[in-house]
């Protein structure tokens, strides 16, 4: 397990140049994405499979988005084109991995309503996507992993803990190891602090009481999306995980702070299963999206991953156990 960033400047520069080349069309040619839908409890969920160049079967990774209602397709389509998922997809494709990403229920072309789903429902959706990929001829069914960002990290852990036979590994990008209730309290308190508001302790206590009451009410009658998720604590799922976990955190992440999440991750991961395959990296000076940026809002931030993120994602100890050397 690695606990600090190793500053290999040459490797960072190479990864940054590689990503630039990929988006300029200079890198290795990639196959065209394929629309690939699957059935889940909410209905038909819409997604895209991005195969790498060459011939399969390929190892594959499924991307799991965090909270919110933005379609992954905005990463590739329209005026609001974003960088987050396309850069990750290009990185994996260059290293021979297929990528699958799908919209939550009610987002984009997916049926249903994600606001009416619990984390159990979202984990079930993720495993339905895994089962669909396992049936694809060009996918190596034994090497399908889950990559979740932010709230998606909770979902990836929950899904993997429920299906050790079909999920090969988990990558958690700024994924919390604390409970939903505690994460909301910490996020809100940090924002209050950045806004230089007073009576922070009183506000924190009041928010905790509010979240507790919402969770209790949600046991009897749903009072909104938050009531369906606020009681979730990943401790049990982390304790029974049997797969390797690569967890990346950032020191300037206002939403998921390393100082509270890493100790809990170390405490509970593999406690019941005996799993010791935990790899942690904390990246200095980066925010929730692994961009260079201050803890509180400051100057405009680069719309791209910081080079040190790619170095951490390529963690040799994590990937070599699957026979991969991701340089």
TIVOBA-624743 format. One record per residue: residue number from 1; y, x, z of N, C-alpha, C, O in turn. Coordinates in steps of 0.02 Angstrom, whole numbers, always signed. Layout:
// TIVOBA-624743
- seq  n.py  n.px  n.pz  ca.py  ca.px  ca.pz  c.py  c.px  c.pz  o.py  o.px  o.pz
- NUM  Y  X  Z  Y  X  Z  Y  X  Z  Y  X  Z
...
// end
This chain:
// TIVOBA-624743
- seq  n.py  n.px  n.pz  ca.py  ca.px  ca.pz  c.py  c.px  c.pz  o.py  o.px  o.pz
- 1  -59  +43  +0  +0  +0  +0  +61  +44  +0  +65  +92  +39
- 2  +109  +30  -41  +170  +68  -45  +226  +28  -15  +234  -31  -31
- 3  +267  +59  +28  +319  +22  +62  +389  +40  +39  +437  +10  +63
- 4  +396  +87  -5  +464  +106  -26  +462  +126  -100  +409  +143  -127
- 5  +520  +123  -131  +524  +138  -203  +518  +213  -215  +550  +252  -180
- 6  +478  +233  -263  +473  +302  -284  +516  +311  -346  +504  +280  -398
- 7  +567  +351  -340  +617  +355  -392  +594  +402  -448  +608  +462  -446
- 8  +561  +374  -495  +541  +413  -554  +586  +393  -611  +571  +346  -648
- 9  +642  +428  -618  +693  +408  -665  +669  +408  -737  +688  +364  -776
- 10  +628  +456  -755  +605  +459  -824  +564  +397  -841  +571  +369  -895
- 11  +521  +376  -794  +480  +316  -806  +522  +254  -812  +508  +210  -853
- 12  +574  +249  -771  +618  +191  -773  +654  +187  -840  +658  +134  -870
- 13  +680  +244  -863  +716  +246  -926  +670  +226  -983  +691  +190  -1029
- 14  +608  +251  -981  +560  +234  -1034  +547  +160  -1037  +545  +130  -1091
- 15  +537  +128  -978  +524  +56  -977  +585  +18  -1002  +578  -31  -1039
- 16  +644  +39  -982  +705  +4  -1005  +712  +8  -1080  +730  -41  -1113
- 17  +699  +68  -1108  +704  +77  -1181  +650  +36  -1216  +662  +9  -1271
- 18  +591  +31  -1186  +536  -7  -1216  +554  -81  -1221  +544  -112  -1273
- 19  +582  -109  -1166  +601  -179  -1168  +654  -192  -1221  +651  -241  -1257
- 20  +703  -146  -1224  +756  -153  -1275  +726  -152  -1345  +745  -192  -1387
- 21  +680  -105  -1357  +649  -101  -1423  +610  -164  -1440  +611  -186  -1497
- 22  +577  -193  -1390  +538  -253  -1403  +583  -310  -1427  +566  -346  -1473
- 23  +641  -317  -1394  +685  -372  -1411  +724  -359  -1475  +752  -406  -1504
- 24  +726  -297  -1497  +757  -281  -1560  +706  -281  -1617  +724  -271  -1676
- 25  +643  -293  -1600  +592  -297  -1651  +566  -229  -1672  +535  -223  -1725
- 26  +579  -176  -1631  +558  -110  -1651  +489  -93  -1624  +454  -51  -1653
- 27  +469  -126  -1570  +406  -109  -1538  +347  -136  -1577  +352  -157  -1634
- 28  +290  -134  -1544  +228  -158  -1573  +233  -231  -1593  +260  -272  -1555
- 29  +209  -248  -1652  +211  -318  -1674  +171  -362  -1627  +118  -342  -1603
- 30  +195  -422  -1615  +160  -469  -1571  +141  -531  -1610  +174  -550  -1658
- 31  +86  -561  -1589  +64  -623  -1620  +111  -679  -1603  +147  -676  -1553
- 32  +112  -730  -1644  +155  -788  -1632  +128  -829  -1574  +67  -836  -1566
- 33  +173  -858  -1532  +150  -901  -1478  +117  -964  -1506  +132  -986  -1561
- 34  +73  -993  -1466  +37  -1053  -1486  +49  -1107  -1434  +39  -1095  -1374
- 35  +69  -1166  -1456  +76  -1223  -1410  +6  -1242  -1385  -39  -1253  -1425
- 36  -2  -1246  -1320  -67  -1259  -1291  -58  -1303  -1229  -34  -1279  -1178
- 37  -77  -1366  -1235  -69  -1413  -1180  -135  -1422  -1143  -188  -1403  -1167
- 38  -131  -1450  -1083  -192  -1463  -1044  -181  -1524  -1000  -125  -1546  -988
- 39  -236  -1552  -977  -234  -1611  -936  -232  -1592  -862  -268  -1548  -840
- 40  -189  -1627  -825  -185  -1619  -753  -179  -1688  -722  -178  -1738  -758
- 41  -177  -1691  -656  -175  -1757  -623  -113  -1796  -642  -115  -1858  -643
- 42  -58  -1762  -657  +4  -1797  -675  +6  -1819  -747  +50  -1857  -767
- 43  -42  -1796  -787  -43  -1812  -858  -51  -1748  -899  -79  -1699  -874
- 44  -27  -1748  -960  -31  -1689  -1003  +28  -1644  -990  +86  -1665  -993
- 45  +14  -1581  -974  +65  -1531  -962  +70  -1485  -1023  +19  -1464  -1050
- 46  +131  -1471  -1043  +144  -1434  -1104  +159  -1361  -1090  +197  -1345  -1045
- 47  +127  -1317  -1128  +138  -1245  -1119  +129  -1207  -1183  +115  -1235  -1236
- 48  +139  -1141  -1178  +133  -1096  -1235  +91  -1036  -1215  +99  -1008  -1161
- 49  +47  -1016  -1260  +7  -955  -1251  +37  -901  -1296  +45  -910  -1356
- 50  +54  -844  -1266  +82  -787  -1302  +29  -732  -1304  +23  -693  -1257
- 51  -8  -728  -1359  -59  -675  -1363  -27  -608  -1383  +24  -608  -1417
- 52  -56  -553  -1361  -31  -489  -1384  -57  -474  -1454  -96  -512  -1482
- 53  -34  -419  -1483  -60  -398  -1548  -132  -374  -1540  -152  -353  -1485
- 54  -170  -378  -1593  -239  -354  -1592  -289  -411  -1586  -272  -469  -1596
- 55  -350  -392  -1570  -404  -440  -1565  -428  -444  -1493  -432  -394  -1457
- 56  -445  -505  -1472  -468  -518  -1404  -542  -503  -1396  -573  -473  -1440
- 57  -568  -523  -1339  -536  -562  -1287  -487  -521  -1245  -499  -462  -1230
- 58  -430  -554  -1227  -378  -520  -1190  -379  -541  -1116  -396  -598  -1100
- 59  -360  -496  -1071  -343  -519  -1004  -281  -562  -1009  -241  -555  -1055
- 60  -272  -607  -962  -217  -655  -966  -184  -664  -898  -215  -654  -846
- 61  -121  -682  -900  -84  -697  -839  -45  -762  -850  -15  -771  -903
- 62  -47  -805  -801  -12  -869  -803  +52  -863  -761  +48  -845  -702
- 63  +109  -878  -791  +172  -876  -755  +184  -943  -720  +176  -996  -750
- 64  +204  -940  -657  +219  -1000  -618  +292  -997  -596  +312  -953  -558
- 65  +332  -1045  -619  +403  -1046  -604  +415  -1068  -532  +371  -1096  -499
- 66  +476  -1055  -509  +496  -1075  -442  +521  -1147  -441  +497  -1189  -479
- 67  +569  -1160  -398  +597  -1228  -393  +644  -1241  -451  +661  -1196  -489
- 68  +664  -1304  -457  +711  -1321  -510  +678  -1356  -569  +617  -1363  -571
- 69  +720  -1377  -616  +695  -1419  -670  +711  -1391  -739  +716  -1429  -788
- 70  +719  -1325  -744  +732  -1296  -810  +666  -1279  -845  +621  -1251  -815
- 71  +662  -1297  -908  +602  -1283  -947  +597  -1208  -963  +648  -1175  -975
- 72  +537  -1182  -962  +527  -1112  -982  +550  -1101  -1054  +566  -1045  -1073
- 73  +550  -1154  -1094  +567  -1147  -1165  +639  -1124  -1175  +656  -1097  -1228
- 74  +682  -1135  -1125  +751  -1112  -1132  +754  -1035  -1134  +805  -1007  -1155
- 75  +700  -1002  -1114  +699  -929  -1120  +697  -906  -1192  +718  -851  -1208
- 76  +670  -948  -1235  +662  -929  -1305  +703  -974  -1353  +713  -955  -1411
- 77  +725  -1031  -1330  +757  -1079  -1374  +825  -1100  -1349  +837  -1100  -1289
- 78  +869  -1118  -1394  +932  -1150  -1378  +988  -1102  -1356  +978  -1042  -1353
- 79  +1045  -1132  -1342  +1104  -1093  -1325  +1099  -1063  -1255  +1132  -1012  -1241
- 80  +1060  -1093  -1211  +1054  -1068  -1142  +996  -1018  -1135  +965  -1013  -1082
- 81  +984  -983  -1187  +928  -936  -1188  +933  -887  -1128  +986  -858  -1116
- 82  +878  -879  -1092  +878  -836  -1033  +831  -777  -1044  +793  -775  -1093
- 83  +834  -729  -999  +800  -666  -1008  +737  -659  -965  +693  -619  -982
- 84  +731  -697  -911  +682  -684  -859  +610  -686  -886  +575  -635  -885
- 85  +588  -743  -910  +519  -749  -934  +507  -710  -998  +454  -679  -1004
- 86  +553  -710  -1047  +539  -671  -1108  +530  -596  -1094  +487  -565  -1125
- 87  +569  -567  -1049  +560  -496  -1035  +493  -483  -1002  +459  -433  -1018
- 88  +472  -526  -956  +407  -518  -925  +351  -526  -977  +303  -487  -977
- 89  +357  -577  -1019  +306  -588  -1070  +300  -528  -1117  +244  -508  -1135
- 90  +357  -499  -1137  +355  -442  -1181  +322  -382  -1148  +285  -344  -1180
- 91  +336  -372  -1084  +306  -316  -1047  +230  -321  -1045  +195  -272  -1057
- 92  +205  -381  -1030  +132  -391  -1027  +101  -386  -1097  +47  -358  -1104
- 93  +135  -414  -1147  +107  -412  -1215  +100  -340  -1239  +50  -322  -1270
- 94  +150  -299  -1225  +147  -229  -1246  +88  -192  -1213  +66  -141  -1238
- 95  +64  -219  -1158  +8  -189  -1122  -57  -227  -1132  -104  -220  -1093
- 96  -59  -267  -1184  -122  -299  -1205  -141  -362  -1168  -199  -383  -1172
- 97  -93  -393  -1132  -108  -454  -1095  -80  -515  -1130  -23  -515  -1154
- 98  -120  -568  -1134  -95  -633  -1155  -57  -664  -1096  -74  -652  -1038
- 99  -7  -703  -1112  +33  -738  -1062  +32  -812  -1076  +41  -833  -1134
- 100  +22  -852  -1024  +26  -925  -1031  +77  -951  -982  +77  -931  -923
- 101  +121  -994  -1005  +171  -1024  -962  +178  -1097  -981  +176  -1115  -1040
- 102  +187  -1140  -930  +191  -1212  -944  +246  -1243  -901  +266  -1216  -850
- 103  +269  -1301  -923  +320  -1338  -887  +290  -1382  -834  +236  -1411  -843
- 104  +324  -1387  -778  +304  -1432  -725  +306  -1505  -750  +340  -1519  -799
- 105  +272  -1550  -715  +274  -1621  -736  +345  -1648  -740  +385  -1639  -695
- 106  +359  -1680  -796  +424  -1710  -807  +476  -1662  -835  +533  -1682  -847
- 107  +458  -1599  -846  +503  -1550  -874  +483  -1538  -947  +424  -1534  -962
- 108  +532  -1532  -990  +517  -1519  -1061  +472  -1573  -1090  +490  -1632  -1088
- 109  +415  -1553  -1116  +369  -1600  -1148  +312  -1621  -1101  +266  -1657  -1122
- 110  +314  -1600  -1038  +261  -1616  -991  +270  -1686  -962  +325  -1707  -947
- 111  +215  -1720  -953  +215  -1787  -924  +218  -1783  -848  +204  -1732  -818
- 112  +237  -1839  -817  +237  -1844  -745  +306  -1830  -715  +357  -1832  -749
- 113  +306  -1815  -650  +368  -1804  -613  +354  -1753  -558  +319  -1769  -509
- 114  +380  -1693  -564  +366  -1640  -515  +396  -1656  -447  +372  -1631  -396
- 115  +447  -1698  -444  +477  -1716  -380  +431  -1758  -337  +442  -1766  -277
- 116  +379  -1786  -367  +331  -1826  -330  +268  -1786  -313  +218  -1815  -290
- 117  +270  -1722  -324  +212  -1680  -312  +219  -1637  -250  +275  -1617  -232
- 118  +164  -1624  -217  +161  -1578  -161  +141  -1509  -187  +128  -1501  -247
- 119  +139  -1460  -143  +115  -1394  -163  +41  -1396  -181  +18  -1357  -223
- 120  +4  -1441  -150  -67  -1449  -169  -71  -1471  -242  -113  -1447  -280
- 121  -27  -1517  -262  -26  -1541  -332  -8  -1484  -379  -40  -1475  -431
- 122  +42  -1445  -361  +63  -1390  -405  +8  -1337  -411  -3  -1309  -464
- 123  -26  -1323  -356  -82  -1276  -359  -138  -1303  -402  -170  -1266  -439
- 124  -150  -1368  -397  -201  -1399  -440  -183  -1393  -513  -226  -1381  -555
- 125  -118  -1401  -530  -96  -1392  -598  -109  -1321  -622  -133  -1310  -678
- 126  -94  -1273  -579  -106  -1203  -598  -180  -1189  -612  -197  -1154  -659
- 127  -223  -1217  -571  -295  -1206  -581  -321  -1243  -642  -368  -1221  -674
- 128  -290  -1300  -659  -308  -1334  -721  -290  -1290  -781  -326  -1289  -831
- 129  -233  -1254  -776  -214  -1208  -829  -263  -1150  -833  -280  -1127  -888
- 130  -286  -1126  -776  -336  -1072  -775  -400  -1096  -809  -428  -1060  -851
- 131  -423  -1155  -792  -484  -1181  -823  -477  -1188  -898  -523  -1174  -936
- 132  -418  -1210  -920  -406  -1217  -992  -409  -1149  -1026  -440  -1142  -1079
- 133  -378  -1098  -996  -379  -1031  -1026  -449  -1002  -1028  -468  -967  -1075
- 134  -488  -1016  -977  -556  -989  -973  -599  -1014  -1031  -650  -983  -1048
- 135  -580  -1069  -1060  -618  -1097  -1116  -595  -1070  -1183  -626  -1086  -1235
- 136  -542  -1030  -1184  -516  -1003  -1247  -556  -941  -1268  -568  -896  -1228
- 137  -575  -940  -1331  -618  -886  -1357  -585  -817  -1351  -620  -768  -1339
- 138  -520  -813  -1359  -486  -749  -1360  -462  -726  -1291  -427  -675  -1286
- 139  -482  -762  -1239  -461  -744  -1171  -522  -721  -1130  -575  -752  -1132
- 140  -514  -666  -1095  -566  -641  -1050  -566  -684  -987  -521  -678  -946
- 141  -615  -727  -980  -616  -775  -925  -620  -742  -857  -602  -773  -806
- 142  -643  -680  -854  -649  -645  -790  -585  -609  -770  -581  -582  -715
- 143  -535  -609  -813  -473  -572  -798  -412  -616  -811  -371  -601  -855
- 144  -407  -669  -772  -350  -714  -775  -315  -711  -708  -344  -728  -657
- 145  -252  -690  -708  -213  -686  -647  -156  -736  -646  -141  -767  -697
- 146  -125  -743  -587  -68  -787  -578  -8  -745  -557  -13  -703  -513
- 147  +48  -758  -590  +111  -725  -572  +161  -780  -554  +179  -821  -596
- 148  +185  -780  -492  +232  -830  -471  +296  -799  -447  +296  -748  -412
- 149  +352  -830  -466  +417  -807  -442  +445  -857  -393  +443  -918  -404
- 150  +471  -832  -336  +503  -872  -286  +454  -926  -261  +400  -909  -236
- 151  +471  -990  -267  +424  -1043  -245  +357  -1037  -282  +305  -1056  -255
- 152  +359  -1012  -343  +297  -1002  -380  +250  -953  -345  +189  -956  -357
- 153  +277  -908  -303  +234  -863  -265  +192  -900  -214  +133  -885  -205
- 154  +221  -950  -181  +182  -993  -136  +126  -1027  -175  +69  -1030  -152
- 155  +142  -1053  -234  +93  -1091  -274  +36  -1045  -296  -22  -1064  -294
- 156  +54  -984  -318  +3  -937  -340  -46  -920  -285  -107  -918  -296
- 157  -20  -908  -225  -63  -893  -167  -108  -952  -150  -168  -943  -139
- 158  -79  -1011  -148  -119  -1071  -131  -174  -1082  -183  -231  -1096  -164
- 159  -158  -1076  -246  -208  -1087  -298  -263  -1034  -295  -322  -1050  -299
- 160  -244  -971  -287  -293  -916  -285  -339  -923  -225  -399  -911  -230
- 161  -312  -943  -167  -353  -951  -108  -406  -1005  -117  -459  -1003  -86
- 162  -390  -1054  -159  -437  -1109  -171  -489  -1094  -225  -539  -1130  -231
- 163  -478  -1042  -265  -522  -1028  -322  -534  -954  -331  -513  -926  -382
- 164  -567  -921  -283  -579  -849  -290  -624  -831  -348  -624  -774  -371
- 165  -662  -879  -373  -708  -866  -428  -674  -867  -496  -703  -842  -545
- 166  -615  -896  -501  -583  -903  -567  -515  -869  -572  -491  -859  -628
- 167  -484  -851  -517  -420  -815  -518  -433  -742  -498  -459  -729  -444
- 168  -415  -695  -542  -431  -625  -531  -382  -590  -484  -402  -546  -447
- 169  -319  -610  -485  -269  -576  -445  -206  -619  -441  -199  -669  -477
- 170  -161  -599  -397  -96  -633  -390  -41  -581  -389  -47  -529  -356
- 171  +13  -595  -426  +74  -556  -422  +128  -603  -396  +142  -655  -427
- 172  +159  -586  -341  +211  -627  -311  +277  -591  -317  +286  -537  -288
- 173  +324  -620  -353  +390  -591  -363  +439  -629  -318  +457  -687  -333
- 174  +461  -598  -264  +505  -631  -216  +475  -696  -191  +511  -745  -181
- 175  +409  -696  -182  +375  -754  -156  +372  -752  -80  +354  -700  -53
- 176  +390  -805  -45  +392  -803  +28  +323  -801  +60  +274  -826  +33
- 177  +320  -769  +118  +260  -771  +161  +274  -811  +224  +229  -823  +263
- 178  +336  -832  +233  +354  -876  +289  +347  -948  +267  +333  -962  +208
- 179  +355  -994  +313  +348  -1065  +297  +408  -1089  +255  +460  -1057  +253
- 180  +399  -1147  +224  +453  -1177  +185  +512  -1191  +231  +570  -1177  +214
- 181  +498  -1219  +289  +551  -1235  +337  +592  -1173  +354  +653  -1174  +353
- 182  +557  -1118  +371  +592  -1058  +391  +630  -1027  +332  +685  -999  +341
- 183  +602  -1031  +273  +636  -1002  +215  +701  -1039  +201  +752  -1007  +185
- 184  +701  -1105  +207  +762  -1143  +196  +814  -1126  +248  +873  -1119  +233
- 185  +793  -1119  +311  +839  -1101  +364  +870  -1033  +351  +931  -1025  +357
- 186  +829  -984  +332  +855  -917  +321  +902  -915  +260  +955  -883  +263
- 187  +882  -948  +207  +924  -950  +147  +992  -981  +163  +1044  -954  +145
- 188  +991  -1038  +198  +1053  -1073  +214  +1096  -1031  +261  +1157  -1027  +252
- 189  +1065  -1001  +312  +1103  -960  +359  +1135  -900  +323  +1191  -882  +338
- 190  +1099  -870  +277  +1127  -814  +239  +1187  -835  +198  +1237  -799  +195
- 191  +1182  -893  +167  +1238  -917  +127  +1299  -934  +171  +1356  -921  +153
- 192  +1284  -963  +230  +1339  -975  +276  +1372  -909  +297  +1433  -904  +302
- 193  +1330  -860  +310  +1357  -795  +330  +1399  -765  +275  +1453  -737  +288
- 194  +1376  -770  +214  +1414  -743  +158  +1479  -781  +148  +1529  -753  +125
- 195  +1479  -844  +166  +1541  -884  +162  +1586  -873  +222  +1640  -902  +226
- 196  +1562  -831  +269  +1601  -814  +328  +1619  -875  +370  +1674  -882  +396
- 197  +1569  -919  +375  +1579  -978  +417  +1557  -962  +489  +1516  -917  +500
- 198  +1585  -999  +537  +1570  -986  +607  +1516  -1034  +632  +1490  -1077  +595
- 199  +1499  -1023  +695  +1449  -1065  +728  +1383  -1064  +691  +1349  -1115  +684
- 200  +1364  -1006  +666  +1303  -1000  +626  +1241  -1019  +666  +1197  -1053  +641
- 201  +1238  -997  +729  +1180  -1011  +770  +1171  -1085  +780  +1115  -1111  +776
- 202  +1226  -1121  +793  +1222  -1193  +802  +1200  -1227  +738  +1160  -1274  +740
- 203  +1226  -1204  +682  +1207  -1233  +617  +1133  -1221  +604  +1098  -1267  +580
- 204  +1108  -1161  +619  +1037  -1146  +609  +993  -1192  +650  +943  -1219  +624
- 205  +1011  -1203  +714  +972  -1248  +757  +972  -1319  +730  +920  -1352  +728
- 206  +1031  -1342  +710  +1036  -1410  +683  +997  -1420  +620  +966  -1472  +610
- 207  +997  -1369  +576  +959  -1373  +514  +884  -1375  +529  +847  -1412  +496
- 208  +862  -1335  +577  +791  -1335  +595  +768  -1403  +620  +714  -1425  +602
- 209  +809  -1435  +661  +791  -1502  +686  +789  -1552  +629  +745  -1595  +628
- 210  +835  -1547  +582  +836  -1593  +525  +773  -1586  +483  +742  -1635  +464
- 211  +754  -1523  +468  +695  -1511  +428  +631  -1534  +463  +586  -1561  +431
- 212  +628  -1524  +528  +570  -1548  +566  +564  -1623  +563  +509  -1650  +554
- 213  +620  -1659  +570  +618  -1732  +567  +598  -1756  +498  +563  -1806  +492
- 214  +621  -1721  +446  +602  -1741  +378  +527  -1731  +368  +494  -1773  +337
- 215  +500  -1676  +394  +429  -1664  +387  +388  -1717  +423  +336  -1739  +397
- 216  +410  -1737  +483  +374  -1789  +521  +376  -1855  +485  +326  -1890  +480
- 217  +435  -1873  +458  +442  -1935  +422  +398  -1935  +360  +370  -1987  +342
- 218  +391  -1877  +328  +352  -1873  +267  +279  -1885  +277  +243  -1899  +229
- 219  +254  -1880  +339  +184  -1894  +353  +169  -1969  +345  +113  -1989  +329
- 220  +220  -2009  +356  +211  -2082  +355  +236  -2111  +290  +200  -2149  +257
- 221  +297  -2094  +271  +326  -2121  +209  +367  -2066  +176  +410  -2036  +208
- 222  +356  -2052  +112  +393  -1999  +78  +468  -2014  +78  +488  -2069  +60
- 223  +509  -1965  +97  +581  -1974  +96  +612  -1927  +46  +671  -1910  +52
- 224  +574  -1905  -3  +601  -1860  -53  +556  -1800  -62  +508  -1789  -25
- 225  +573  -1760  -113  +532  -1702  -130  +525  -1654  -72  +470  -1628  -60
- 226  +579  -1642  -35  +576  -1593  +19  +526  -1613  +72  +492  -1570  +101
- 227  +519  -1678  +86  +472  -1700  +137  +400  -1685  +117  +356  -1680  +160
- 228  +387  -1677  +52  +319  -1664  +29  +300  -1590  +36  +241  -1573  +35
- 229  +350  -1547  +43  +335  -1475  +45  +357  -1440  +108  +336  -1384  +122
- 230  +401  -1472  +149  +433  -1437  +204  +383  -1416  +258  +398  -1370  +296
- 231  +325  -1448  +263  +276  -1429  +314  +231  -1372  +292  +190  -1348  +332
- 232  +239  -1348  +231  +192  -1297  +207  +206  -1230  +239  +262  -1206  +243
- 233  +151  -1199  +262  +152  -1131  +290  +96  -1094  +254  +38  -1115  +258
- 234  +110  -1038  +220  +59  -1003  +181  +10  -962  +222  -34  -930  +194
- 235  +17  -961  +288  -24  -917  +330  -99  -927  +317  -136  -878  +308
- 236  -121  -990  +316  -192  -1003  +306  -217  -982  +238  -272  -955  +233
- 237  -178  -994  +187  -198  -974  +119  -199  -898  +112  -244  -871  +81
- 238  -149  -865  +141  -149  -791  +139  -210  -763  +176  -240  -714  +153
- 239  -228  -794  +230  -284  -769  +271  -350  -772  +235  -394  -730  +247
- 240  -359  -822  +191  -424  -829  +158  -425  -802  +87  -475  -808  +52
- 241  -370  -773  +64  -369  -745  -3  -419  -689  -10  -425  -646  +34
- 242  -454  -688  -66  -503  -636  -81  -482  -590  -138  -513  -539  -150
- 243  -428  -609  -172  -406  -570  -230  -353  -519  -210  -320  -527  -158
- 244  -343  -467  -251  -288  -421  -240  -221  -457  -249  -214  -502  -290
- 245  -172  -436  -209  -105  -464  -212  -54  -409  -217  -52  -363  -176
- 246  -12  -413  -269  +45  -368  -277  +108  -409  -261  +123  -457  -296
- 247  +144  -389  -209  +203  -426  -187  +264  -382  -193  +268  -329  -162
- 248  +313  -404  -232  +375  -367  -241  +433  -404  -207  +441  -464  -217
- 249  +472  -367  -168  +530  -395  -134  +591  -353  -152  +585  -298  -178
- 250  +650  -380  -137  +713  -345  -151  +758  -348  -90  +763  -400  -58
- 251  +791  -293  -75  +830  -289  -13  +891  -335  -13  +913  -355  +40
- 252  +918  -351  -71  +978  -393  -75  +961  -464  -96  +1002  -499  -126
- 253  +900  -486  -81  +878  -554  -96  +903  -600  -40  +880  -596  +16
- 254  +950  -644  -57  +978  -689  -7  +931  -745  +12  +939  -776  +65
- 255  +880  -758  -30  +835  -815  -19  +770  -794  +16  +746  -831  +59
- 256  +742  -737  -2  +677  -714  +25  +687  -643  +50  +683  -595  +11
- 257  +699  -637  +114  +716  -571  +142  +653  -531  +158  +608  -556  +191
- 258  +650  -468  +137  +592  -426  +152  +579  -419  +226  +521  -418  +247
- 259  +631  -415  +267  +622  -401  +338  +587  -456  +376  +559  -443  +429
- 260  +588  -518  +351  +551  -571  +384  +486  -588  +348  +438  -611  +380
- 261  +484  -577  +284  +424  -596  +246  +369  -543  +245  +310  -560  +249
- 262  +388  -480  +241  +336  -428  +238  +294  -424  +301  +233  -421  +296
- 263  +324  -425  +362  +281  -423  +421  +232  -481  +425  +175  -473  +447
- 264  +253  -539  +403  +208  -597  +404  +153  -591  +351  +96  -611  +363
- 265  +171  -564  +295  +121  -551  +243  +69  -502  +268  +9  -512  +257
- 266  +91  -450  +300  +44  -400  +326  +2  -428  +383  -56  -409  +391
- 267  +30  -474  +421  -6  -503  +477  -63  -549  +454  -118  -546  +482
- 268  -50  -591  +403  -98  -643  +386  -142  -626  +326  -197  -653  +321
- 269  -119  -583  +280  -158  -573  +219  -228  -547  +235  -236  -496  +269
- 270  -279  -583  +210  -348  -562  +218  -374  -565  +289  -427  -537  +303
- 271  -339  -598  +334  -361  -598  +404  -430  -630  +412  -470  -607  +453
- 272  -444  -683  +375  -509  -717  +380  -560  -690  +330  -619  -688  +345
- 273  -537  -669  +271  -582  -646  +218  -599  -572  +223  -647  -550  +192
- 274  -561  -535  +263  -572  -463  +266  -543  -425  +207  -556  -366  +198
- 275  -502  -459  +166  -472  -429  +107  -417  -380  +127  -373  -396  +167
- 276  -420  -319  +100  -369  -268  +114  -332  -247  +51  -299  -195  +51
- 277  -338  -286  -1  -309  -267  -66  -237  -294  -72  -221  -334  -116
- 278  -194  -269  -28  -125  -290  -26  -80  -233  -46  -83  -178  -17
- 279  -37  -245  -95  +9  -195  -121  +80  -223  -116  +95  -275  -146
- 280  +123  -188  -80  +190  -212  -68  +241  -160  -91  +231  -101  -79
- 281  +293  -183  -123  +348  -140  -143  +414  -175  -127  +423  -233  -143
- 282  +459  -138  -95  +526  -163  -81  +576  -123  -123  +579  -62  -118
- 283  +614  -159  -163  +659  -126  -211  +731  -129  -185  +758  -184  -175
- 284  +762  -72  -175  +830  -70  -146  +883  -91  -196  +880  -74  -255
- 285  +933  -128  -171  +992  -144  -210  +983  -199  -262  +1027  -210  -303
- 286  +925  -234  -260  +913  -287  -310  +915  -355  -277  +909  -361  -216
- 287  +925  -408  -319  +931  -475  -293  +867  -515  -304  +814  -486  -319
- 288  +872  -580  -296  +813  -624  -300  +779  -622  -368  +720  -637  -374
- 289  +817  -603  -420  +790  -599  -487  +780  -527  -509  +772  -512  -569
- 290  +781  -481  -461  +769  -410  -473  +819  -380  -521  +803  -338  -563
- 291  +881  -402  -514  +938  -372  -548  +977  -331  -496  +973  -344  -436
- 292  +1014  -282  -521  +1059  -247  -476  +1114  -294  -454  +1147  -325  -495
- 293  +1125  -299  -388  +1176  -344  -363  +1181  -342  -288  +1134  -323  -254
- 294  +1239  -361  -262  +1251  -362  -191  +1214  -420  -158  +1191  -466  -191
- 295  +1208  -417  -91  +1175  -470  -53  +1214  -536  -62  +1185  -587  -78
- 296  +1278  -533  -51  +1321  -591  -63  +1348  -588  -135  +1342  -537  -169
- 297  +1376  -642  -157  +1402  -644  -225  +1456  -591  -234  +1499  -582  -191
- 298  +1453  -557  -290  +1501  -505  -305  +1517  -505  -379  +1523  -559  -410
- 299  +1523  -447  -409  +1536  -443  -481  +1479  -473  -521  +1423  -479  -495
- 300  +1492  -492  -583  +1438  -518  -626  +1379  -470  -629  +1388  -410  -630
- 301  +1319  -498  -631  +1258  -457  -628  +1227  -449  -697  +1235  -492  -740
- 302  +1193  -393  -708  +1160  -383  -773  +1108  -438  -785  +1071  -457  -739
- 303  +1106  -464  -845  +1057  -515  -862  +994  -482  -889  +974  -491  -947
- 304  +964  -444  -846  +902  -408  -863  +873  -380  -799  +908  -370  -750
- 305  +808  -366  -800  +777  -334  -743  +802  -262  -736  +814  -228  -785
- 306  +810  -241  -674  +827  -171  -661  +768  -127  -679  +710  -148  -669
- 307  +779  -66  -705  +723  -23  -724  +672  -10  -668  +613  -3  -682
- 308  +695  -8  -605  +647  +6  -552  +597  -52  -542  +543  -42  -514
- 309  +616  -112  -566  +569  -168  -562  +507  -154  -603  +451  -168  -581
- 310  +517  -127  -664  +459  -115  -708  +413  -62  -678  +352  -66  -684
- 311  +441  -12  -646  +400  +39  -614  +358  +9  -559  +298  +25  -552
- 312  +388  -35  -519  +351  -67  -465  +297  -113  -492  +242  -116  -464
- 313  +311  -150  -545  +263  -196  -574  +202  -160  -601  +147  -188  -603
- 314  +212  -98  -623  +157  -59  -652  +114  -24  -600  +75  +20  -617
- 315  +121  -42  -537  +87  -11  -480  +16  +12  -497  -28  -30  -505
- 316  +4  +78  -502  -61  +103  -524  -118  +81  -479  -171  +61  -504
- 317  -108  +83  -414  -163  +64  -368  -185  -7  -377  -244  -23  -368
- 318  -138  -51  -396  -155  -121  -406  -194  -131  -470  -246  -164  -470
- 319  -169  -102  -526  -198  -117  -591  -263  -78  -605  -305  -102  -642
- 320  -270  -20  -576  -329  +21  -592  -394  -11  -569  -447  +4  -597
- 321  -390  -55  -519  -452  -87  -497  -479  -137  -549  -536  -158  -545
- 322  -436  -155  -597  -458  -198  -652  -473  -158  -715  -489  -187  -767
- 323  -469  -92  -710  -481  -51  -769  -420  -44  -813  -426  -19  -869
- 324  -360  -65  -787  -299  -61  -827  -255  -5  -800  -251  +5  -739
- 325  -224  +30  -844  -172  +78  -826  -109  +58  -863  -100  +73  -922
- 326  -65  +24  -828  -6  -3  -860  +51  +46  -852  +83  +50  -799
- 327  +65  +84  -905  +118  +134  -903  +182  +104  -932  +233  +138  -935
// end
